[in-house]
Amino acid sequence: MLNTGGTTSVARQLAAAAPDAHVVKAFNLAHVSIWTLRPPTFEDVPLAVPYCADHAEAAAATETLISSIGCTPCGGLARAAYLEATAALAIGLWWAGQQPRAAFPSLAETHR
């Protein structure tokens, strides 16, 4: 597992190492099987796809790509560390045979 010491993100480290590049991080939070669903919706709600981008045009292209498969884009490079930590949590739960959804229930499920 990549560890940034909690002070930055891998995406920011990549951006710093390649100052002339446009860094985008997306599609790393969901299991690969989710991307076979057309569209990926759950309880009639489109999948939210967090992304991080350091350039306005790169962010716009990423939002277009995410929207084109029926998902809802949400992001910004400032949230990269949160996205990376959440991905590590979700993937760890999957590998342990648990449901990440249990950590992130829908609002309808929390207001019973």
JONOR-V394793 format. One record per backbone hydrogen bond with DSSP energy under -1.0 kcal/mol. CO is the residue of the C=O (numbers start at 1). NH is the residue of the N-H. E is the energy in kcal/mol with one decimal. If there is no record, write none. Layout:
CO	NH	E
CO	NH	E
//
This chain:
9	13	-2.1
10	14	-2.6
11	15	-2.4
12	16	-2.3
13	17	-2.0
14	18	-1.6
18	21	-2.2
23	54	-1.5
25	52	-2.5
31	34	-1.7
33	36	-1.4
34	37	-1.4
39	41	-1.4
40	47	-2.6
42	45	-1.2
45	42	-2.6
47	72	-2.7
49	74	-1.7
51	76	-1.8
52	25	-2.8
53	77	-1.3
55	59	-2.8
56	60	-2.4
57	61	-2.3
58	62	-2.1
59	63	-2.6
60	64	-2.3
61	65	-2.2
62	66	-2.7
63	67	-2.7
64	68	-2.1
66	71	-1.8
67	70	-2.0
72	49	-2.9
74	51	-2.1
76	79	-1.9
77	80	-2.0
79	83	-2.5
80	84	-2.8
81	85	-2.1
82	86	-2.6
83	87	-2.5
84	88	-2.1
85	89	-2.1
86	90	-2.9
87	91	-2.8
88	92	-2.0
89	93	-2.2
90	94	-2.4
91	95	-2.7
92	96	-1.4
93	98	-2.8
94	97	-2.0
99	102	-1.7
100	103	-1.6
106	110	-1.2
107	111	-1.1
//
